[in-house]
Amino acid sequence: MALSSILIINLLCVAFFAISTAAARHGLKKPLDATTFGEDDVSITGTNFTYVCDPSRYAALGSDMANFAFCDKSLPYDARARDLVNHMTLQEKVQQLGHEAYGVPRLGLPKYNWWSEALHGVSKTGPGTFFDEVVPGATSFPTVILTTAAFNESLWKTIGQVVSTEARAMYNLGRAGLTFWSPVINVVRDPRWGRVIETPGEDPFIVGRYASNFVRGLQDVEGTENHPDPDSRPLKVSSCCKHFTAYDLENWKNIERYIFDARVNEQDMVETFNRPFEMCIREGDVSSIMCSFNRVNGIPACADPKLLNQTIRGDWNLHGYIVSDCDSIQVMVERHKFLGDTKEDAVARTLKAGLDLDCGKYYTENTEASVKQGKVGEEDIDRSLKYLYVVLLRVGFFDGIPQFQSLGIKDVCSEQHIELAAQAAREGIVLLKNNDHTLPLESDTIKTLAVVGPHANATTVMIGNYAGTYF
């Protein structure tokens, strides 16, 4: 499988360069020029957007940037985030609480889509990222379970660094966001789960070490790794460890993840399921955690203040935001039917529990009514928005990060990145059995070799899910 992956990596990247070159030759959007696009908003159709607090941008919008303290670079990030939120009406605030944040045009705040993925390379999954003739694909590294088998921590971090370089390049080209909901760090308890390839495996410590190294690779800006104020530490991109917690069931004997109640004792919770997430936060300084669909001991993970406010933000000291798995609040109401909650009850419960961002539309469609019904306070919304905007300030969404502005098409699927993907595949190969020293094959006696079976030419399967291609 790993050898086939090496071949696929090379074929896809050769195709990438061919298509990208043809795109430029035939007058398609210029690969190196993000200013050729016609919209100010960060969008999935390409954009001339630079960064929010660009004086020329506000001038073009007919507004004076000096009127907004959130664009004053001399102020600390928390003060700038607070000023931005204070400028908004209640209706404007709730429109920023979903993965598709609608922006506030009168403040010069553009739309932003929080949902991008980078499990083993920038992925086409998620509406915050897209591929086209200009960027047909990103470097696809081996699936996580294979890369983990290399037991090479520096490799895990280096892969994260390459993925974030390609992500920033795609952001400059208007084809990706800056917030990537990866990696998956659920401990594998049963291979029948079906999503084992996304994870670092069955050992909580190894899963945690993979998480902290990969996250450091994605997020760290060289020279700022030990910033005295973690909430001001610049981020190359924002990473997210998921899915919190006790989550390793998809659909088994009519029990779906949407209705599953994981019954876990305290020792198993601390030593097995939560340990990788604690390491991801404490050692990796990840800037986001995603809570899962399932219930844990009767309570939906995204509505449990002990898990979110007390554990993630309190005990482990998360410097970032907490996001739901997509439509988890809706699932809580319609599938779990938790406490008979209405939509307004549910959004109030999750906001108070510590859920800052909804991957979905439940927050944007129901939170205003919840406030007006007295079920949640506007201060709860303000707190979550501040966490969100501090992260966007840290990734340069408001001010830019000069050292990354030159990244472009040349930095996506480069020869060095292709070779690193091949190296990861080679290092992760594990030979479990070699009867009678069958391998290596003797080339002087074996002249012809046939590859047969369902995966003999299964390019899509072999590249893994959450891959980044235009095909």
C-alpha positions in Angstrom: 0.0 0.0 0.0 2.8 2.5 0.9 4.7 1.8 -2.3 1.5 2.4 -4.3 1.0 5.7 -2.4 4.5 6.9 -3.5 3.6 6.3 -7.1 0.2 8.1 -6.7 1.8 11.1 -5.0 4.2 11.5 -7.9 1.5 11.1 -10.6 -0.9 13.6 -8.9 1.8 16.2 -8.5 3.0 15.8 -12.1 -0.6 16.3 -13.2 -0.8 19.3 -10.9 2.2 21.0 -12.6 0.8 20.2 -16.1 -2.6 21.7 -15.4 -1.3 24.7 -13.6 1.1 25.5 -16.4 -1.7 25.1 -18.9 -3.9 27.3 -16.9 -1.4 30.2 -17.2 -0.8 29.5 -20.9 -4.4 29.6 -21.9 -5.3 32.8 -20.1 -6.9 31.3 -17.0 -6.5 33.1 -13.6 -2.8 34.0 -13.1 -1.4 31.5 -10.6 1.0 33.9 -8.9 -1.3 37.0 -8.7 -3.9 37.0 -6.0 -4.9 40.6 -7.1 -6.5 39.4 -10.3 -9.7 38.4 -8.5 -12.6 40.9 -8.2 -14.1 40.6 -4.8 -13.1 42.1 -1.4 -14.5 39.3 0.7 -12.6 36.1 1.4 -14.5 33.8 -0.8 -14.2 30.4 -2.6 -14.2 32.0 -6.0 -10.9 33.9 -5.6 -10.4 37.3 -4.2 -8.2 40.4 -4.2 -8.4 40.5 -0.4 -5.1 41.2 1.4 -5.9 41.6 5.1 -8.6 43.3 7.0 -6.7 46.3 8.4 -5.1 47.4 5.1 -5.4 51.2 4.8 -5.8 51.0 1.0 -8.6 48.5 1.4 -10.5 50.8 3.8 -9.9 53.7 1.4 -11.3 51.7 -1.5 -14.3 50.9 0.7 -14.8 54.6 1.4 -14.1 54.3 5.1 -11.6 55.6 7.5 -9.7 52.9 9.2 -8.7 55.3 12.0 -12.2 55.1 13.3 -11.8 51.5 14.4 -9.5 50.6 17.3 -9.6 47.0 16.2 -7.2 48.0 13.5 -4.8 49.8 15.9 -1.7 47.5 15.9 -0.4 49.2 19.0 -3.2 47.6 21.1 -3.1 44.1 22.5 -5.1 41.5 20.6 -7.7 41.1 23.4 -8.4 44.8 23.4 -8.7 44.8 19.6 -11.1 41.8 19.6 -13.2 43.5 22.3 -13.4 46.7 20.3 -14.6 44.9 17.2 -17.3 43.0 19.1 -18.4 46.2 20.9 -19.0 47.8 17.5 -21.5 45.1 16.5 -25.3 44.9 17.0 -26.8 41.7 18.5 -27.9 40.6 15.0 -24.4 41.2 13.6 -22.8 39.3 16.4 -24.9 36.1 15.9 -24.1 36.2 12.2 -20.4 35.5 13.0 -21.1 32.4 15.2 -21.3 29.8 12.4 -18.5 28.3 10.3 -19.7 30.7 7.5 -19.2 34.0 9.2 -21.2 36.6 7.3 -19.0 39.6 8.1 -20.1 43.2 8.9 -19.8 45.4 5.8 -20.3 48.7 7.6 -17.2 47.9 9.7 -15.1 46.7 6.8 -15.2 43.1 8.3 -15.3 40.6 5.4 -17.0 37.2 5.3 -14.9 34.3 6.5 -15.3 30.6 6.2 -13.7 28.8 9.2 -14.0 25.3 7.8 -10.8 24.1 6.1 -9.1 20.7 6.6 -5.5 19.4 6.4 -5.5 15.9 7.7 -2.6 14.7 5.6 -2.2 17.7 3.3 -4.5 20.6 2.4 -7.9 18.9 1.7 -10.8 19.7 -0.6 -13.1 18.8 2.2 -14.7 21.9 3.8 -16.1 25.0 2.0 -13.2 27.2 3.1 -10.8 25.6 0.6 -11.2 24.7 -3.1 -9.1 23.5 -6.0 -9.4 24.4 -9.6 -7.2 24.8 -12.8 -4.9 27.2 -11.0 -4.3 25.0 -8.0 -5.4 21.5 -9.0 -4.0 19.8 -5.9 -1.9 19.9 -2.8 0.8 17.5 -1.7 -1.0 14.5 -0.3 1.0 12.8 2.4 0.4 9.2 3.5 -2.6 8.5 5.6 -2.0 9.3 9.3 -1.9 5.7 10.5 0.9 5.0 8.1 2.9 8.2 8.9 2.6 7.5 12.6 4.1 4.0 12.1 7.4 5.7 11.2 7.7 6.7 14.9 9.6 9.7 13.7 8.5 12.9 15.6 10.6 15.2 13.6 9.0 13.8 10.4 5.5 14.5 11.9 6.4 18.1 12.6 8.1 18.6 9.2 5.0 17.4 7.5 3.0 19.9 9.4 5.3 22.7 8.4 5.0 21.7 4.7 1.2 21.5 4.9 1.0 24.9 6.5 3.3 26.4 3.8 1.0 25.1 1.1 -2.0 26.3 3.1 -0.6 29.9 3.4 0.2 29.8 -0.3 -3.4 28.8 -1.2 -4.7 31.5 1.1 -2.6 34.1 -0.7 -4.2 32.8 -4.0 -7.7 33.1 -2.5 -8.3 29.4 -2.3 -8.0 28.5 1.3 -8.7 29.9 4.8 -6.3 30.1 7.7 -8.2 27.8 10.2 -7.7 24.1 9.6 -9.7 21.5 11.5 -7.0 18.9 11.8 -5.6 16.5 13.1 -8.0 13.7 14.2 -6.6 12.3 17.5 -9.2 9.9 18.6 -7.7 6.7 20.1 -8.6 3.6 18.1 -10.2 1.0 20.3 -11.8 -1.2 17.6 -10.6 -1.5 13.9 -14.3 -1.9 12.9 -14.7 1.8 13.4 -13.8 2.3 9.8 -11.9 5.6 10.1 -8.7 4.2 11.6 -6.6 5.6 8.7 -7.4 9.1 9.9 -5.9 8.5 13.3 -2.4 8.0 14.9 -3.6 4.6 16.3 -4.3 2.9 19.5 -1.8 4.2 22.0 -2.8 7.4 23.8 0.8 8.6 24.3 1.8 8.1 20.7 -1.5 9.7 19.6 -0.6 12.7 21.8 3.0 13.0 20.6 1.8 12.9 17.0 -0.8 15.5 17.7 1.6 17.9 19.5 4.3 17.6 16.8 2.0 17.9 13.8 0.2 20.9 15.4 3.5 22.6 16.2 4.5 22.1 12.5 1.2 23.6 11.3 1.1 26.5 13.7 4.6 27.6 14.8 6.1 30.8 13.3 9.8 30.5 13.6 11.3 32.5 16.4 8.0 32.9 18.3 7.5 29.4 19.6 8.0 30.6 23.2 6.2 33.9 23.1 5.6 35.3 26.6 1.9 35.8 25.9 0.3 32.6 24.3 -2.8 34.6 23.3 -0.6 36.9 21.2 1.7 34.2 19.8 1.6 34.4 15.9 0.3 31.4 14.1 1.2 30.3 10.6 -2.2 28.7 10.4 -4.6 27.7 13.2 -4.9 24.0 13.9 -7.7 22.0 15.6 -7.5 18.7 17.5 -10.7 16.6 17.2 -13.1 15.0 18.1 -13.5 15.5 21.8 -14.2 13.0 23.3 -14.7 9.1 23.7 -15.5 9.1 20.0 -14.7 6.0 17.9 -18.1 4.8 16.5 -19.6 5.5 13.2 -22.5 3.1 12.6 -22.5 -0.3 14.3 -25.6 -2.5 14.5 -28.0 0.5 14.1 -26.1 2.5 16.7 -24.9 5.7 15.0 -22.5 8.3 16.3 -25.4 10.8 16.3 -27.2 8.9 19.1 -24.3 7.0 20.8 -23.8 7.4 24.5 -20.2 6.5 25.4 -20.2 5.2 29.0 -16.7 5.8 30.3 -15.2 5.5 33.8 -13.0 8.2 35.1 -9.7 6.3 34.8 -10.4 5.4 31.1 -11.4 9.0 30.4 -8.2 10.4 31.9 -5.7 7.8 30.7 -7.1 6.9 27.3 -9.6 9.3 25.7 -8.6 12.6 27.1 -4.9 12.2 27.3 -4.1 13.0 23.6 -6.2 16.2 23.8 -4.5 17.3 26.9 -1.1 16.8 25.2 -2.4 18.6 22.1 -3.2 21.7 24.2 -0.4 21.6 26.8 2.5 20.5 24.5 1.2 21.5 21.1 -0.5 24.8 22.2 -3.2 24.1 19.7 -5.6 27.0 19.0 -8.8 25.0 18.7 -10.6 21.9 19.9 -13.6 20.3 18.2 -16.2 18.5 20.3 -17.9 15.4 19.0 -21.4 14.3 18.1 -21.8 11.6 20.8 -22.9 11.8 24.4 -20.4 11.0 27.1 -22.0 9.5 30.2 -25.4 10.8 29.2 -24.4 14.4 28.2 -23.7 15.6 24.6 -20.0 16.4 24.4 -20.7 19.9 23.0 -23.0 20.8 25.8 -21.0 19.6 28.8 -19.5 22.5 30.8 -17.3 20.0 32.7 -15.6 18.9 29.4 -15.5 22.3 27.7 -15.3 25.1 30.3 -13.7 23.2 33.1 -11.4 20.7 31.4 -10.4 22.2 28.0 -10.4 25.9 28.9 -9.8 25.6 32.7 -7.6 22.7 33.5 -5.7 22.6 30.3 -5.7 26.3 29.5 -6.7 26.4 25.9 -5.5 29.5 24.1 -8.1 29.5 21.3 -11.7 28.5 20.5 -13.9 25.5 20.7 -16.0 24.4 17.7 -18.6 21.8 17.2 -18.5 18.9 14.8 -20.7 19.9 12.0 -24.4 20.2 12.9 -23.8 18.8 16.4 -26.2 21.2 18.0 -28.9 20.2 15.6 -28.1 16.5 16.3 -28.4 17.2 20.0 -32.0 18.5 19.5 -33.2 16.2 16.8 -31.4 12.9 17.5 -30.3 12.9 21.1 -33.4 14.9 22.1 -31.4 16.0 25.1 -33.7 17.2 27.9 -36.4 18.0 25.4 -34.5 21.2 24.4 -35.9 23.6 21.9 -33.5 25.2 19.4 -33.2 28.2 21.6 -32.6 26.1 24.6 -29.9 24.2 22.9 -27.9 27.2 21.6 -28.1 28.7 25.1 -26.9 25.5 26.7 -23.9 25.0 24.4 -22.8 28.7 24.6 -22.9 28.6 28.4 -21.0 25.3 28.3 -18.2 26.9 26.3 -18.9 26.1 22.7 -17.7 29.2 20.8 -18.3 28.3 17.1 -21.0 26.2 15.4 -20.1 24.3 12.4 -23.6 24.7 11.0 -26.4 27.3 11.2 -28.0 26.6 14.5 -26.1 29.5 16.2 -26.7 32.0 13.4 -30.4 31.1 13.0 -31.4 30.7 16.7 -29.1 32.6 19.0 -30.8 36.0 18.6 -34.2 34.5 19.6 -32.5 32.8 22.5 -31.2 36.1 23.8 -34.5 37.8 23.4 -36.2 34.9 25.3 -33.8 35.4 28.2 -32.2 32.0 27.9 -28.6 33.2 27.2 -26.9 36.6 27.7 -25.3 38.7 25.1 -22.1 38.6 27.3 -21.9 34.8 26.5 -21.9 35.7 22.8 -19.3 38.4 23.3 -17.0 36.0 25.2 -17.0 33.5 22.3 -16.5 36.1 19.6 -13.5 37.5 21.4 -11.9 34.0 21.5 -12.6 33.7 17.7 -11.2 37.1 16.7 -8.0 36.7 18.8 -7.3 33.6 16.8 -7.9 35.5 13.5 -5.6 38.2 14.7 -2.9 35.7 15.5 -3.0 34.1 12.0 -2.7 37.5 10.4 -6.2 37.8 9.0 -6.3 41.4 10.3 -2.7 42.5 9.8 -1.1 40.0 7.5 2.2 38.3 8.3 4.9 39.7 5.9 7.1 36.6 5.9 4.3 34.5 4.3 3.0 37.0 1.7 5.4 35.8 -1.0 4.1 32.2 -0.9 2.4 31.2 -4.1 1.9 28.4 -6.7 5.6 27.5 -6.6 5.2 26.4 -3.0 2.3 24.0 -3.6 3.3 20.4 -4.6 6.9 21.3 -5.0 9.5 18.7 -5.7 10.8 18.9 -2.1 7.3 18.4 -0.8 6.7 15.4 -3.1 10.0 13.8 -1.9 9.0 14.3 1.8 5.7 12.6 1.1 7.5 9.7 -0.5 10.0 9.6 2.5 7.1 9.4 4.9 5.6 6.5 2.9 8.9 4.6 2.9 9.5 5.2 6.7 6.0 4.1 7.6 6.0 0.7 5.8 5.8 -2.1 8.3 6.6 -5.6 7.2 4.6 -7.9 9.5 5.5 -11.2 8.0 8.2 -12.5 5.6 7.8 -16.3 5.2 10.9 -18.1 3.8 12.6 -14.7 3.1 10.3 -14.1 0.2 11.3 -10.4 0.2 13.2 -8.7 -1.2 12.3 -10.2 -4.7 15.3 -11.3 -6.7 15.3 -9.3 -9.9 17.6 -11.7 -11.7 15.1 -14.6 -11.3 11.8 -12.7 -11.3 11.4 -10.9 -14.6 7.6 -10.1 -14.6 5.4 -9.0 -11.8 1.6 -8.7 -11.7 -0.4 -6.6 -9.2 -3.9 -7.9 -8.8 -6.9 -7.4 -6.5 -9.4 -4.6 -5.8 -6.7 -2.0 -5.0 -4.3 -2.8 -7.8 -5.3 0.4 -9.6 -7.4 2.1 -6.9 -5.9 5.6 -7.1 -8.7 7.3 -5.2 -8.7 4.7 -2.4 -5.0 4.6 -2.1 -4.6 8.4 -1.8 -6.9 8.3 1.3 -9.9 10.4 2.4 -9.5 14.1 3.1 -7.1 14.5 0.2 -6.7 17.7 -1.7 -7.2 17.3 -5.5 -9.3 18.9 -8.2 -10.0 15.5 -9.8 
